[in-house]
Amino acid sequence: MNSPILFYLLAFLLIGSSLMVVLSKDIYRASFWLVGFFLFFAGLLLTLHAPFLALTEIIVYSGAIAVMIIFAVMLTGKYANFELSGYSIAGVLIAAIFIIEIMLIIKDVPEFKNFAFAFASGSNARAVGISLFSGYLFPFEITAILLLVALFGAVVLAKRRKQ
């Protein structure tokens, strides 16, 4: 899976879906474009020989975060259409300038010229799992409880507004 054509195709689709997230006038459709963005990013990670990160991207972001965003939009019932204003266009220009600056900085850093060394030793999914469920079990559980409470809070707030 190290085809440059596949990499550039996924990168093009990633940029297109991210632009559709920002420029979409319907928040419901923007959330679906966000799911596409997460999936294309996972595909890019697969082309970079990082299967653990790709599966984590699919499970955590596409499977959980994006679905939670879609449910939040559906629960609130506000499918507002957004118009581009002068602030939005200025924000896009500032973001483009920021991305160009980041690319110029990364170009001059020698560690980023060849990042294949990071994946040379193979997957470290086992080490991440052991570390997560041994040394970081308490913060992991606290994060899960915090996300669950936030979801319940969003449901309560959405129900309260409808009544």
N, C-alpha and C positions, 0 to 999 in steps of 0.2 A: 504493500500500500504506500509506496513512496513515489508515486507517479506525480511529476510536476504539473501535468495537465489537470489531474484531479484536485491537487492542492489549490491551483489558481481558480478552478471552477468553484470550489467550496468557498474560497476567499471572496470571489465576486458575489456569490449568493449571500454570504455573510454580510458584506457591506450593503447589498441591496435590501436585505431584510432589516438591518439596523436602521437604514434610512427610512424604510416604511414604518418602523416603530415610531420614529420621531415625527415623520411628516403625515402620518395617518390622522384623518379628522375624526374618526370614530375610535373611542378608547377600547371598545370591545375587539375591533379588528387589530388594533395596535397590540393588544395582549396576545393575540394569535400570531402576529408577526414576531413577537418576542419569543414564543415557543419555537418558531422556525429559526430564529437567531441562535438559540441554545443548541438546537439539533445540528445546525451547520458548524457551530463551534466545536461540537463533539466530533464531527467528521474531520475537521482540521486537526484535532488532537490525535485522531486515529492515523492520519497521514504522517504525523510527527512521531509515530511509534510510542504513544502514551495511552495504552488501552485503559489503564486504571482511571486516569483523569477523564477520559472520554466517557466511560460508564458512570463515573461519579457526576459528571456534567449532566448526563441524560437523567439519572435517577433523582439527583437533588434539585437541579434547576428546572429541567423540562417537566419532570414528574411531580415535583412538590411546589416549588416557588411559583412557577407560571400558572399551575392549576389553582393555587391559592389566590393569585391575582385575578384570574378569570372568575372564580367564585365570588370574590369581593366585589367585582364589577357587577356581576349578576345579582348579588344580594342588595346592593345599594339601589339598583334599578335606574341608575343615571347613565344613560347612553348619550352623553353630551357630545355634540359636534364642536370641534375646536377649529377656529380660524387662525391662520398664520398672521401674526402681527409683526410690527417692526422689531419687537423684542425677540421673536422667534428667529427671524432672519439674522439678527445680530448674534444670537446664540449659536446658530449654525456656523457663521463666519468665525467666531471666536473658537469654536470647537475644531474647525478645520485648521486654524493657525496653531492651536495647541497640538494637534496630531502631527503636523509638519515639524514642529519643534521637537517633539518626542522622537520622531524618526531621525532627525538630524543628530540628536544626542546619542541615540542608540547606535547610529552608524559609526561614531567615533570611539565607542567603548569596545575594547578588544575582547571582552568576555562574551559579547553578543554576536561576534562575527561567526562563530561556529559553536552553536549550542547543542550539537549532537552528543557532546561528551556527557551531558546530563542524563542521557538515556542509555549510555554504553553499558552500565552494570546490570541492566534489566529492570524489571518491575519491582517496586518496593511496596506492593500492596500489603503483603504480610506484615512488614515492619510498621506500616501505618496503622493497620488493624490492631496489632498488639499494643502499640503506643496509645491508640485512641481508647481502647477498652481496658487498659491497665492504669497508666499514669494520668490519663485525662478523662476518666470515666465520670467523675463528678461534674466537671464543666460541660461534658457532653449531655448528661441528663438534665442539668439546669437549662441548657439551651433548648432541649426538647420540651421541657415544661413551659418555658417562656413563650415558645412558638405556639403551643397549644392554648395558653391563656390569651395570647394575642388573637388567635382565631376565634375563641369564644367571645372575646370582647367585641370583635368586629360583627359577629352575628347578633349580639345583644344590641349594639348601636344601630344596626340596620333594622332590626325588629322594632326598636323604640321609635325610629323615624317614621315607619309606616303606620304606626298607631296614632 
